[in-house]
Every structure is written in structure tokens, then in C-alpha cells.
Amino acid sequence: MLFLIVGGVLLAAVVAGYMFWRVGLYLVPEDSVAVTIDQHGFFSRLLPAGRQRLHPFERVELILSTRTQLASGQTADVTTRDAAGVVIHWSGPFRLQPAHITEAHSQRLRSLPNAERIITRQVDILLRRLVGQIPLRGLFLPSTRRRLEHQLNLLLAENLRPLGIDWLGISLQTIDLPREIVQALNKARAIETLDEAIRRLDPTTRQIVQGAYRLDELIHWDSYLPGLSRLAMRQAAISQ
């Protein structure tokens, strides 16, 4: 009987010592939040910055910085209302706020280290949806761009908050025109420069240069067509 009592006391002391050993202090860095899990690997709680005491069998799984960070990227092949494809460069600040997560805690908390990837996907989806309602010319009007940025900010803030991300505002940096339009603009500038140079020549030389230019147009007429028209002509020639 005495042996059982002593054994029980020793066992209780061992268990108590083990639990005391498992309960420890943890220092969470400044401007950070610690994510803890229980002994089964499930989300337990969030610990703010400072010295925190862990519960028995609790351990820190993630340390998330709550400082302001910058996300940036580019969305390619965004189609406008008039079927022009553009590339839009964007950037914007954000902060991680894990306390805003109200469901699917474990999954969403573990995805927060990849917050920039989440933001990029959301921006891509929203840009394609909103720019599809705007003509190409409108993208270069300041009022239209401000309205587009305002709509993007509202939708991004609404979509990202449940994921534990505070969105602070997007800025559309540059918009790259389609290659065909850039080529047409470059050709127009080249022709304008050539015309200006021809005007400065004496009448006889000007007449010779203009004649040679018209001859080149007659011989290589297809190269003076826009890119899409030239492609259509070649396809028609092949089909014949």
C-alpha cells in the first residue's frame, strides 16, 4: 500500500514537473504577432509583441510582422472595352492584421507569409474586370484613372480584410500601350520627321526625294499598311 502511495506521489511530481517545464515565457518581437498552436497542431491564439507566457503544450508556429509593407507588380494582357490589350504596372502599401481573421484561422494564418502573392492575384482579377468597362483612351484621362483607383481600393480592402490584410491604397504607375499602337505612333513620328526634313530642301532636291518616296510606296506598298491589315493581306494571298 505504501509502495502505491509513494509511486503515485512520484508520478504526480513527474507530471507536474513536465507541465511546469512546458509552460514558458516567449518574447514576441516589436511590431510583430506570434501565432501559437496546441499539442494537436491546431490554431490556439495570437500573442502581441512583448514577453508572453505560453500555455501547457502550446508552441509558437509563426511570427508575422505588422509593419507597413509594399506590394507591387504588373498585370499583362488586360483587355479594354474596345479590345485593346494593355500592361498595367501598380503598387500599394499594406499591413498584416491577423486579428481580422474570423474563420478558417489555421489556413489563412499560414498563408499570410505569402500576402504579396494573395494581393497580386486579387489585383489581377479586379483590374481585368474593371478595365474591361473602360475604353483605351479613357485610361489616360486623370479623372478616369482616379475613379479606377478608388474602385480598386474599395474592393481590395473589402476582399483582403477577412484574409488578415489591411490594404492602404493602390497607385497605378504606368500603362503600356499595345505593340501595334506603339509601332503606328513611331511610324507616324518618323514620317512627320521625314516630311519636315523634305520641306527644308531646295525645290529640285525635294521633288527628287518625294518621287523616290512615292516609288518605294508603290514597290513595297504592303509594308505601309497597319500590322493587322498586312497580316490579313498575307493570309488572303496564301488562301488563293
Phi, psi and omega in degrees: 000314179299323180297320179294320180295314180297319179297320179295319179296317179297318179297317179296321180294320179296315180297317180296319179295321179295317179295321178296323179293325181287334179276116183221177177260145179226133180262110178275127183300160178297146181056040180217164175228136178260136177256122182250154176232159180270188184293342179265001179087011179265154179302135180252297181193174176253135179249127178286175180297146180120185180276121184235146178263129179276148175284164175303135178064016178261142177217157181278126180262319184220149169241119183248129177282134178257012177288157178291131180238167182242127173252142179209159179178188176221142178249116185265158175055045174275122186266127178278179182297329179264027171065030174262133180267126182234163174245125184247124176263136185218165174201163179182148179275155177206164175225145175277130178227080184300336182295342180283347180285125183246350180210162182049049187303308186301313183295314184287324178294320180290340179272349184296328174301340177257035185300322182295324177293321178297316180297316181301318179296317179296317180297317179302312182298313184289322179298316180296323181289315186281319181293333177297347179259002185241134174289159183303316181300324182294333181296339183259008174268128182305320182295320179293320180293321177296319179294320178296316178297320179297315178297317179299316182297317180297314182290320179295316179299319181292319183282327187271336183301313178296343179270001179088024182234125174267115179269131188253354176138135181259150175229122177278112188283291181224155177235117180273130179287159174301150184299322181297320181290320178298317179297319179296319178295318179296320179294321179296319178295320180296318179295320179297318178296319179296317179299320180295321179293322180295322181297334182277352180280163175288159187306319183293311180296322180299319181294321180294315181296316180296323177296318178295322180295318179293323178297319178296324177296323180290319183286315183248050186300327185290335181285348179267358177278156172300161185304315183292321180294320179298319178295320180296321179295319180293321178295322178294321179294321179293319182293333178283000000 
